[in-house]
């Protein structure tokens, strides 16, 4: 077998291991399923910090390794919606999807402000990125960091799609935690990684094995995007279910009803509400499954009026398309059926029947995916869990929560593009006499000492506006020295830190932690990083096409709101539960040097 030797080595390792419990160092999970970074007083005493600047008091309770993958990234069940997340195990209502937030979230502050010129008018650089479709409004502690806060939420917050009726998870913001690195240590890692613990997602209803995970963006997210104006909203599924109820009840007892009847109903509704019509079936086969649901909840003594029965009878002989002069009476009947819910009180059985029909109509908008299909066509998303990195000053790291054999995929990295990294520059700002923001400028003095101050002399050509720093997201993106484009991963692969074969004994050059442990192995094949990046062409069909584009051509696509390019993280050797997963950012990929901007 392909992995026979690695399986044997894994079993030997497991026999020597007393436990498969690992301490999670980035979050606690309390009884309510909410994550926090508070010290657990039951864990005994601890020192405030060590020589690496780590705060040893942040030791949350242990979490359990999970032996098999549950969440997969695969083509969405919503047509033309890119990728989505699937669960291969059933999830009960009100249940956290993961034990802790699977990755930190990244705050961006006042991006538009920092791209305005010194007079506060216009922009120095056009903001070209596809992050707008993925940002969340900053919440929790993040909302206090600036006037305008946007948040990049990894995995479930980035690649989870939205269905207006089938939404099934909700996020809970985890606490802000700046205690991993001690403030007293003067560590270079201070401020270099996100202190936002991320989000813990929980089910809002029972989720079936094989079902896609759907977040709730809010229908206003659709309203602001003209190209999504035809997408049915939740209320329209409710209305469509009522029409199905009345149609089927009106045809009860009829035999050999042709598809023309259902096409007529759908076409008439289209003239009244195209979005309602879009989710109505138009043939007998699609109605058959709904008929069973209606029969189980049939109301006693309920029937369509004689005019409606006449319409149904006449519809059998109508053509497949409806002429522009549709019978006014049929309009009135369908208008009445659309508004009946507002004037009639329904029994409990009716309501349950309607809800079941609504669910079926919503599911018919999706492409069915089997568990076998998901596991064959998807990429595992939960091989990694966040913990405090073993590497000094590195903040959090990525740790394997199950055995990953050499050559296997560890985590997919779908990428978003930022076309010009200068839009992430951050400037010092003050306010002018009118209270409007005004950028501080560097004033050049005769003693060659530069200082930031408000300079009202706009004619001083020697004064400059230079950034104080960059948005934190640069530490989580990849780039190349010969381009201004950044590529930003959208899964918890952002947790991976850098490790190479360097073995300097100098404490400022050695990596420490698991990286030094790997490098101490006499076998060169087991030294350095245990993971590597490859282009994700085997699972993301857009990657191959985008790799043939110039940067200018990619920019055109990004302006349209599209994304492309993906990496796959591959195990260079067997990885065991609890190993920190690192990669070497200075490796050759397709004959190009891929340089990590941060990490």
VOMAR-850532 format. One line per field, with one value per residue (C-alpha): x, y negated, z negated. Coordinates in Angstrom, 2 decimals, m for minus. Each point is the difference from the previous one (the first is absolute). Layout:
N
X c(X, ...)
Y c(Y, ...)
Z c(Z, ...)
***
This chain:
599
X c(0.00, 1.10, 0.19, 0.79, 3.38, m1.27, m3.00, 2.29, 2.21, m3.06, m1.28, 3.39, m0.07, m3.52, 0.97, 2.70, m2.33, m1.91, m2.65, m1.30, m1.01, 1.73, m0.21, m1.59, 1.92, m2.06, m3.45, m2.11, m3.40, m2.46, m3.27, m1.82, 2.30, 1.54, 3.75, 2.03, 3.61, m0.30, 2.32, m1.44, 0.59, m0.29, 3.23, 2.31, 2.75, 1.88, 2.72, m0.94, 2.32, 2.96, 3.14, m1.87, m2.56, m2.80, m2.55, m0.13, m3.15, m2.07, m0.54, m3.62, m1.58, 0.94, m1.87, m0.38, 1.55, m2.53, 1.09, m1.94, m0.68, m3.47, 0.10, 0.91, 0.48, m1.64, m2.00, m3.12, m3.40, m1.23, 0.57, 2.76, 0.84, 3.61, 1.04, m1.90, 0.46, m1.66, m0.37, 0.34, m1.54, m3.44, m0.04, m2.77, m1.61, 1.85, 3.31, 3.45, 1.47, 3.51, 1.40, 1.60, 0.19, 2.11, 1.99, 0.43, m1.83, 1.89, m1.04, 0.44, m0.45, m1.05, 1.27, m1.69, 1.23, 3.60, m0.31, m1.20, 2.50, 1.28, m2.95, m2.47, m1.29, 0.23, 2.38, 3.70, m0.55, m3.07, m1.08, m0.12, m0.68, m2.69, m0.16, m3.16, m2.15, 1.62, 0.37, m2.05, m0.82, 2.39, m1.64, 1.07, 3.26, 0.82, m2.67, 1.91, 3.21, m1.03, m2.89, m0.57, 0.88, m0.13, 0.80, 1.36, m1.42, 1.71, m1.55, m3.68, m0.09, 1.70, m0.94, m3.40, m2.78, m3.38, m3.44, m2.90, m2.15, 2.45, 2.39, 1.02, 2.84, 0.67, 3.28, 0.96, 2.86, 2.78, 1.91, 2.94, 3.20, 3.26, 1.49, 1.79, 3.08, 0.90, m0.05, 3.09, 2.08, 0.59, m0.54, 0.19, m3.19, m2.03, m2.56, 1.20, m2.95, m3.70, m1.31, m3.53, m0.84, m2.35, m3.56, m1.56, m2.81, m3.01, m2.93, m3.37, m1.87, 0.77, 2.44, 0.05, 3.16, 0.89, m1.71, 1.77, 0.67, m1.78, 0.73, m2.49, 1.42, m3.29, m2.23, 1.31, 3.26, m1.95, m1.85, 3.30, 1.01, m2.04, 1.20, m1.68, m3.33, m1.74, 0.94, m3.13, m0.24, m1.37, m3.47, m0.25, 0.56, m2.85, m2.29, 0.98, m0.86, m3.48, m0.55, 1.12, m2.44, m2.94, 0.99, 0.25, m3.16, m1.84, 1.16, m0.77, m1.74, 0.90, 1.70, 2.52, 0.74, 2.41, 3.12, m1.75, m2.10, 3.07, 1.73, m3.10, 0.04, 3.71, m0.38, m2.89, 1.91, 2.99, m2.05, m0.75, 3.30, 2.90, 1.93, m2.92, m0.43, 3.69, m0.40, m3.30, 0.11, m1.32, m0.64, m1.85, 3.16, 1.24, m3.44, m0.30, 2.29, m1.80, m3.37, 0.90, 0.83, m3.31, m1.95, 1.45, m1.19, m3.19, m2.54, m3.51, m2.64, 2.47, m0.35, 0.48, m3.02, m1.84, 1.75, 3.40, m1.12, m1.08, 3.41, 1.75, m2.23, 0.55, 3.76, 0.40, m0.56, 1.96, 3.27, 3.36, 0.32, m2.55, m1.15, 0.35, m3.77, m0.11, m3.46, m0.64, m1.95, 3.04, 2.01, m2.54, m0.02, 3.78, 0.17, m2.44, 2.01, 3.16, m1.68, m2.12, 2.60, m0.52, m3.74, m0.48, 1.12, 1.53, m0.16, 3.14, 0.01, m0.27, 2.93, 2.14, m0.98, 0.90, 3.39, 0.73, m0.90, 2.13, 2.95, m0.52, m0.29, 3.20, 1.86, m1.09, 2.05, 3.14, 2.02, m0.15, 3.38, 0.63, 2.51, 2.12, 0.01, 0.94, 2.90, 1.21, m0.26, 0.63, 2.99, 0.06, m0.30, 0.51, 3.38, 1.43, m0.82, 1.39, 2.30, 2.78, 2.95, 3.06, 2.06, 1.08, m1.86, m2.23, m3.35, m2.31, 0.92, m1.65, m0.04, m1.09, m2.98, 0.32, 2.59, 0.78, 2.11, 2.75, m1.40, m3.49, m1.77, 0.07, m2.20, m1.15, 0.80, m2.44, 1.47, m1.34, 2.01, 1.11, 1.32, 2.14, 1.40, 0.37, m3.73, 0.91, 2.30, m0.96, 0.68, m0.09, m3.02, m1.08, m2.90, m0.01, m1.71, m3.30, 0.23, 0.70, 2.75, 3.31, 3.08, 3.13, 3.03, 3.71, 1.71, 3.67, 2.15, 3.52, 1.37, m1.20, m2.40, m3.42, m3.13, m3.73, m2.10, m2.89, 1.43, m2.27, 2.52, m1.16, 2.67, 2.92, 1.32, 2.40, m2.80, m1.15, m2.93, 1.33, m1.81, 0.54, m0.65, m2.42, m3.30, 0.44, m1.32, 3.39, 1.37, m2.47, 0.44, 2.46, 1.74, 2.95, 2.72, m0.60, m3.72, m2.26, m2.67, m0.72, m1.70, m1.89, m1.12, m3.54, 0.28, 1.80, 3.12, 0.91, 1.09, 3.07, 3.35, 3.34, 2.68, 3.10, 3.07, 1.91, 1.64, 1.79, 0.79, m0.42, m3.29, m0.96, 0.51, m1.13, m3.69, m0.54, m3.04, m1.04, 2.08, 3.23, m1.31, m0.48, 3.43, 1.69, m1.03, 3.08, m2.08, m0.02, m3.43, m1.43, 1.58, m1.57, m3.63, m2.40, m2.36, 0.30, m2.15, m1.08, m2.47, m3.50, m0.66, m1.37, m2.99, m0.36, m0.59, 0.51, 3.59, 1.39, m1.76, 1.10, 3.62, m0.01, m1.12, 2.14, m0.35, m1.92, m2.45, m0.43, m0.77, m2.84, m1.53, 0.42, m1.77, m2.96, m0.06, 1.42, 2.65, 2.39, 3.21, 0.28, 2.78, m0.09, 2.13, 1.60, 1.73, 3.70, 0.25, m2.28, m1.59, m1.31, m2.68, 1.45, 2.76, 0.26, m0.44, 2.45, 1.03, 3.06, m1.01, 3.18, m0.66, m0.26, m3.55, m0.35, 3.54, m0.97, 1.09, m3.11, 0.76, m2.22, m0.58, m0.56, m0.40)
Y c(0.00, m3.54, m1.07, 3.38, m1.00, m3.31, 1.67, 2.41, m2.83, m1.90, 3.00, 0.36, m3.67, 0.33, 2.95, m2.13, m2.90, m0.07, m2.37, m1.69, m3.09, m3.24, m3.32, m2.72, m3.16, m2.60, 0.36, 1.51, 1.48, m0.60, 1.77, m2.31, 0.87, m3.47, m0.34, m2.16, m0.54, m0.28, 1.78, 3.21, m0.10, 3.81, 0.51, m0.91, m2.58, m1.39, m2.50, m3.23, 0.42, 1.93, m0.99, 0.12, m2.56, 2.55, m0.55, 3.39, m0.90, 0.42, 3.76, 0.84, 3.42, 2.90, 0.80, 3.41, 1.04, 1.10, 3.00, m0.60, m3.09, m1.50, m3.20, m0.14, m2.77, 0.99, m1.59, m1.54, 1.62, m3.46, m0.21, m2.44, m0.87, 1.15, 2.12, 0.84, 1.88, 3.37, 2.07, 3.78, 0.51, m0.99, m3.00, m0.43, m3.44, m2.56, 1.85, m1.59, 1.15, 0.10, 0.23, m3.43, m2.72, 1.55, m3.15, m3.60, m2.72, m2.98, m3.60, m2.69, m3.58, m3.15, 1.29, m2.71, m2.73, 1.12, m0.10, m3.60, m2.66, m2.57, m2.32, 2.81, m0.02, 2.77, 2.92, 0.43, 3.58, 1.69, 2.78, 3.13, 3.21, 2.67, m0.08, m2.13, 3.08, 1.78, m2.65, 0.01, m3.07, m0.09, 1.00, 0.55, m1.66, m0.55, m2.65, m2.33, 0.07, m2.65, m1.97, 2.47, 3.61, 2.93, 3.55, 2.89, 3.21, 3.20, 3.31, m0.02, m3.80, m0.09, 3.06, 0.73, m0.89, m1.63, 1.45, m2.22, 2.90, 2.81, m2.03, 2.28, m1.52, m3.17, m1.46, m0.98, m2.45, 1.34, m2.21, m2.26, 1.57, m1.92, 2.19, 2.66, m2.21, m1.77, m3.78, m0.09, 2.15, m2.63, 2.82, m0.82, 2.00, m2.66, m1.35, 2.31, 2.40, m0.40, m0.17, 0.69, 3.58, 0.43, 1.34, 3.19, 1.12, 1.94, 1.72, m1.78, 3.18, 3.64, 0.43, 3.26, 1.87, m1.08, m3.38, m3.21, m2.48, m3.31, m3.21, m2.83, m3.06, m1.86, m0.74, m3.57, 1.54, 1.18, m3.31, m1.83, 2.21, m0.50, 3.23, 1.91, m1.78, 3.12, 2.19, 1.05, m1.28, 1.94, m1.58, 1.12, 3.64, m0.38, m1.47, 2.70, 2.72, m1.48, 0.02, 3.63, 0.89, m1.60, 1.38, 3.57, m0.21, m1.39, 2.89, 2.65, 2.95, m1.09, 2.60, m0.38, m3.64, m1.23, m2.05, m2.86, m0.63, m0.56, m2.07, m2.19, m0.58, m0.79, m2.36, m1.91, m0.41, m1.24, m3.00, m0.82, 0.86, 1.46, 1.03, 2.04, 1.59, 0.93, 2.57, 1.53, 3.41, 0.13, 3.72, 2.95, 1.82, m2.88, m0.41, 3.69, m0.24, m3.11, 1.70, 2.54, m2.80, m1.75, 3.24, 0.53, m3.41, m0.36, m2.34, 1.32, m1.65, m2.12, m0.22, m2.46, m1.98, 0.86, m2.71, 1.45, 3.51, m1.31, m1.59, 3.27, 1.93, m2.46, m0.05, 3.63, m0.97, m3.26, m0.39, 0.07, m3.77, m2.53, m2.73, m3.63, m0.27, 2.41, 0.58, m2.82, 2.40, 2.29, m3.02, m0.81, 3.58, 0.19, m3.44, 1.28, 3.17, m2.08, m2.21, 2.63, 0.48, m3.58, 0.37, 3.66, 1.72, 3.40, 3.06, 1.45, 2.86, m2.49, m1.97, 3.13, 1.09, m3.42, 0.04, 3.43, m1.23, m3.11, 2.18, 2.27, m2.95, m1.45, 3.31, 0.28, m3.12, 1.97, 2.70, 3.14, 1.22, 3.47, 0.64, 1.97, m2.89, m2.50, 2.11, 0.74, m3.54, m2.02, m1.10, 0.53, m3.27, 1.15, 1.76, m2.98, m1.55, m3.24, 0.04, m2.15, 0.53, 1.85, m2.59, m2.98, m3.28, 1.57, m0.25, 2.79, 2.90, 2.80, 3.45, 3.30, 1.55, 3.32, 2.08, m1.40, 2.28, m1.27, m1.36, m0.62, m3.34, m1.85, m3.00, m1.84, m3.70, m1.84, m3.46, m3.54, m2.60, m3.49, m1.59, m2.75, 0.52, m3.76, m0.17, 1.70, m2.84, m1.62, m3.67, m2.14, m2.29, m3.05, m2.40, m3.41, m3.11, 1.17, 3.36, 1.93, 2.66, m1.24, 2.08, m0.73, m0.79, 0.54, m3.34, 0.03, m2.05, m1.36, 2.55, 2.89, 1.06, 0.71, m0.43, 0.44, m3.08, m1.88, m2.28, m2.72, m1.11, 1.96, m1.69, 1.59, 2.37, 1.67, 1.33, 3.52, 2.24, 3.44, 2.93, 0.92, 3.65, 2.34, 1.71, 3.24, 2.08, m0.31, 2.49, 2.58, m0.39, 1.27, m1.98, m0.21, m2.69, m0.94, m0.74, m2.18, 2.73, 1.77, 3.42, 0.54, 3.49, 0.37, 3.13, 0.80, 0.75, m3.58, 1.49, 1.69, m1.52, 0.07, 2.65, 0.80, 2.18, m2.78, 1.23, m3.10, 0.26, m3.75, m0.45, m2.85, 2.13, 3.44, 0.75, 1.90, 2.14, 2.79, m1.43, 0.58, 3.44, 0.82, m1.34, 2.11, 3.15, 1.57, 0.95, m2.99, 1.10, m0.72, m3.42, m3.37, m0.64, 2.95, m1.61, m1.68, m2.09, 1.14, m1.61, 1.41, 0.87, 3.45, m1.42, m3.66, m0.14, m3.78, 0.26, 1.36, m2.70, m2.80, 1.16, m0.73, m3.60, m3.08, m2.08, m2.55, 2.68, 1.20, m3.58, m0.12, 3.13, m1.33, m3.22, 2.16, 1.48, 3.34, 2.05, 2.63, 1.82, 2.48, 1.81, 3.45, 0.77, 3.45, 2.10, 0.43, 2.87, 1.81, m2.44, 1.19, m1.40, m2.90, m0.83, m3.66, m0.37, m2.44, m0.81, m1.60, m3.28, m0.15, 2.85, 0.22, 0.26, 0.27, m1.44, m3.10, m0.97, m0.23, m2.42, m0.31, m3.62, 0.84, 3.12)
Z c(0.00, 0.69, m3.63, m1.58, m1.43, m1.27, m1.60, m1.86, m1.20, m1.14, m2.00, m1.67, m0.90, m1.36, m2.22, m1.58, m0.61, m3.26, 1.22, 3.10, m1.93, 0.81, m1.75, 2.08, m0.64, 1.76, m1.53, m2.74, 0.67, m2.80, m0.65, 2.40, 2.88, 0.02, 0.25, m2.37, m0.83, m3.76, m2.36, m1.47, m3.73, m0.22, 1.91, m2.85, m0.12, 2.99, 0.67, 1.73, 2.98, 1.27, 1.86, 3.30, m1.10, m0.35, m2.72, m1.73, m1.89, 3.18, m0.23, 0.95, m0.65, 2.29, 3.18, 1.58, 3.27, 2.61, 2.00, 3.22, 2.06, m0.30, 2.06, 3.69, 2.52, 3.30, 2.84, m1.50, 0.33, 1.06, 3.77, 1.04, m3.63, m0.03, m2.95, m3.16, m3.27, m0.64, m3.14, 0.28, m3.44, m1.26, m2.35, m2.61, m0.51, m2.13, 0.25, 0.56, 3.30, m1.45, m3.52, 0.27, 2.64, 2.76, 0.81, m1.12, 1.88, 1.42, m0.55, 2.67, m1.14, 1.88, 3.35, 2.06, m2.35, 0.30, 3.79, 0.14, 0.85, m2.50, 0.64, m0.69, 3.56, 2.56, m0.38, 0.62, 1.15, 1.43, m2.36, 2.15, m1.88, m0.24, m3.80, 0.04, 0.61, m2.95, m2.72, m3.18, m2.05, m2.96, m3.27, m3.60, m0.96, 3.67, 0.44, m2.35, 2.01, 2.53, 1.40, 2.85, m0.77, 2.41, m0.98, 2.00, m1.52, 1.11, 1.15, m1.02, 0.28, 3.40, 2.08, m1.54, 2.45, m0.70, 0.74, m1.01, m1.22, m0.84, m2.18, m2.84, m2.06, m1.96, m1.31, m3.52, m0.33, m2.22, m2.35, 0.71, m1.36, m0.10, m2.71, 2.06, 0.16, m3.23, 0.16, m2.22, 2.35, 2.71, 2.45, 3.73, 0.31, m1.79, 2.48, 2.78, m0.24, m0.60, m3.56, 1.23, m0.97, 2.97, 0.06, m1.27, 2.32, m1.34, 1.70, m0.04, 0.98, 0.58, 2.90, 1.93, 0.95, 3.53, m0.35, 0.90, m2.79, 0.64, m1.90, m0.30, 1.77, m0.38, 2.97, 0.13, 1.25, 3.06, 0.35, 0.49, 2.92, 3.15, 1.58, m2.86, 0.26, 1.37, m2.97, m1.93, m3.56, m2.96, 0.27, 3.60, m0.95, m2.48, 2.67, 2.50, m2.52, m0.45, 3.75, 0.18, m2.76, 1.81, 3.40, m1.23, m2.07, 2.98, 2.17, m2.61, 1.63, 3.51, 2.16, 2.81, m0.80, 2.65, m0.59, 1.79, m3.14, m2.13, 2.67, 0.16, m3.74, 0.07, 2.95, m1.54, m3.25, 1.97, 1.15, m3.64, m1.70, 2.01, m3.10, m1.34, 3.42, 0.12, m2.80, 1.16, 1.73, 3.57, 0.49, m1.52, m1.03, m2.17, m1.55, m0.90, m3.02, m1.21, 0.43, m2.67, m2.44, 0.71, m0.38, m3.46, m1.10, 2.04, m1.55, m0.59, 2.13, 1.96, 3.76, 2.78, 1.07, 3.20, 1.98, m0.99, 0.95, 3.39, 0.47, m0.83, 2.41, 2.82, m0.63, 1.11, 3.63, m0.08, 1.88, m1.78, 0.08, m1.12, 2.36, m1.07, m0.48, m2.94, m1.37, m2.48, m2.18, m0.40, m1.08, m2.69, m1.24, m0.29, m1.63, m2.56, m0.63, m0.48, m2.60, m1.75, m2.73, m1.08, m0.60, m0.96, m3.18, 0.75, m2.18, m1.53, 2.52, 2.86, m1.33, m0.34, 3.49, 1.39, m1.73, 1.44, 3.49, m0.46, m0.92, 3.00, 2.38, m1.42, 0.34, 3.64, 0.75, m0.93, 1.69, m2.14, m1.27, m1.43, m2.79, 2.44, 2.45, m2.71, m1.28, 3.54, 1.35, m3.13, m2.06, m3.76, m1.93, m3.58, m0.03, m1.88, m3.35, m1.47, m3.01, m1.30, 2.32, m1.24, 1.88, m2.10, 0.59, 2.67, m1.79, 1.12, 2.24, 1.96, m1.61, 1.47, m1.76, 1.79, 1.85, 3.46, 2.24, 2.26, 3.26, m1.37, 0.10, m3.32, 0.77, 3.14, 0.36, 2.28, 0.54, 0.22, 1.89, m1.05, 3.16, m1.58, m3.49, m0.56, m0.74, m3.28, m1.10, m3.30, m0.73, m3.12, m0.04, m1.89, 0.54, 1.57, m1.34, 1.48, m1.76, 3.18, 0.10, 1.27, 0.64, m2.05, 2.10, m0.55, m0.45, 0.94, m2.35, 0.42, m2.47, 2.19, m2.72, 1.46, m2.05, 0.51, m0.53, 1.49, 2.65, 1.27, 2.60, 3.04, 2.12, m1.82, 2.65, m2.43, m2.18, 0.74, m0.76, m0.81, m1.59, m3.64, 0.79, 1.72, m0.67, m1.96, 2.91, 1.77, m2.54, 1.25, 3.78, 2.61, 2.70, 2.35, m0.09, 3.64, m0.28, m2.12, m0.20, m3.26, m0.21, m3.24, m1.17, m1.33, m2.18, m3.24, 2.01, m0.98, m3.35, 1.53, m0.94, 1.81, m0.50, 2.06, m0.46, m1.72, m3.22, m1.32, m3.69, m0.46, m1.87, 2.34, 3.11, m1.11, 0.41, m3.23, m0.74, 2.33, 2.84, m1.95, m0.94, 3.68, 0.89, m2.68, 1.83, 1.66, 3.03, 2.40, 1.26, m3.43, m0.45, 0.61, 0.85, 0.00, 2.54, 3.37, 2.31, 3.45, 2.36, m0.54, 3.64, m0.82, m1.92, 1.05, 3.77, 0.08, m1.22, 3.27, 2.02, m2.33, 0.07, 3.73, m0.58, m0.37, m3.15, 2.06, 1.15, m3.59, m1.03, 2.53, m1.56, m3.54, 0.94, 1.01, m3.49, 1.07, m1.73, 1.29, m0.89, m2.84, m1.80, m1.52, m3.06, 0.34, m2.68, 0.83, m2.49, m2.43, m2.45, m3.35, m2.31, m1.97, 2.51, 0.90, 3.75, 1.61, 3.53, 1.56, 1.59, 2.06, 2.38, 3.75, 1.29, 3.77, 0.35, m1.96, m3.47, m2.17, m2.79, m3.04, m0.93, m3.63, m2.13)
***
